[in-house]
Amino acid sequence: MTNDRFDLDAVLTTALEAALEAGDYFKSRFATELVVKTKSSIADLVTDVDPYCEQLIRTRIHRSFEAHQVLGEESVEPGREASERATRAVAQEPALWIVDPLDGTTNYVNAIPLSVVSIAFASRGELQVGVIYDPYREEVFYAQKGSGARLASRADVVEWLGRATADRQTDRPGMKLSVSSVTEMRRAVVSTGMPMRHVDRDVMTQRVMRLVLEAKSLRTLGAAALHLAYVAAGRIDMFWEYELNAWDVAAGVLLIREAGGVVKDLHGGEYALLTRDIVASGRQETADHIVATLRGE
């Protein structure tokens, strides 16, 4: 347990403000001319919009919390080793923001409106606040540790942020989220990014297909944070993916936990900021089944 004390209401306010600002900006640039570059591979893209949005978020954070650390995707060198090194260096910081300014860049480049902003706040490795904003649908998914997860419209969040601080304490916008209660794979809508970057891709693809054939339906949205938000909202029953970074999943993990769900390491351990292979589900038994199948058990 940490002895650090933070005004998490103020942290949540800043996270919401930053997410709206960044998401509204990248929505304004959607389907316009972009400068597109590759990072670690042809599947790992970045546009001129991504770093601009991250800078918007950093500026907003440091305006309110000058001494806080920020781990942002666009400020880390590409590749697994660089990501792990950067995350390990700050994982136990007392005040850490974990930021993906535009999750779903390939969708964005291809003018597919499936991209979100993901912002989390952690203290000593423990997630405290998470926000995921989908500007196309104007949906704001957010959570504060111990207070549940909620889904609100952009308009309702803007109205709430415009209130006096004292008036925000008792009436947060949106509806409470609850994960799916589905326990049978044959009734489940499952989602994944497929094991495209896994070292044993052929073997893992075969195991993934076993799960897909068991399930009612499969969705692949191309944005891990959006998958996780949908698990928290009960729209998707289960999600798993390999080779994700802290900024892809941190906000979504807290959303799912606060909505009553389970997030685990695909190797059987508990989720931590350095976890790269994850499974998320509304129920422990289905998460365990996915882990066992993907481990070849």
Buried (B, 14 or more C-beta within 10 A) or exposed (E): EEEEEBEBBBBBBBBBBBBBBBBBBBBEBBEEEBEBEEBEEEEBBBBEBBBBBBBBBBEBBBEBBEEBBBBBBBEBEBEEEEBBEBBEEBBBBBBBBBBBBBBBBBBBBEEBBBBBBBBBBBBBBBBBBBBBBBBBEBBBBBBBBEBBBBBBBBEBBBEBEEEEEEEBEEEBBBEEBBBBEBBBBEEBBBBBBBBEBBEEBEEBBEBBEEBBEBBEEBBEBBBBBBBBBBBBBBBBBBBBBBBBBBBBBBBBBBBBBBBBBBBBBBEEEEBBBBBBBBBBBBBEEBBBBBBEBBEEE
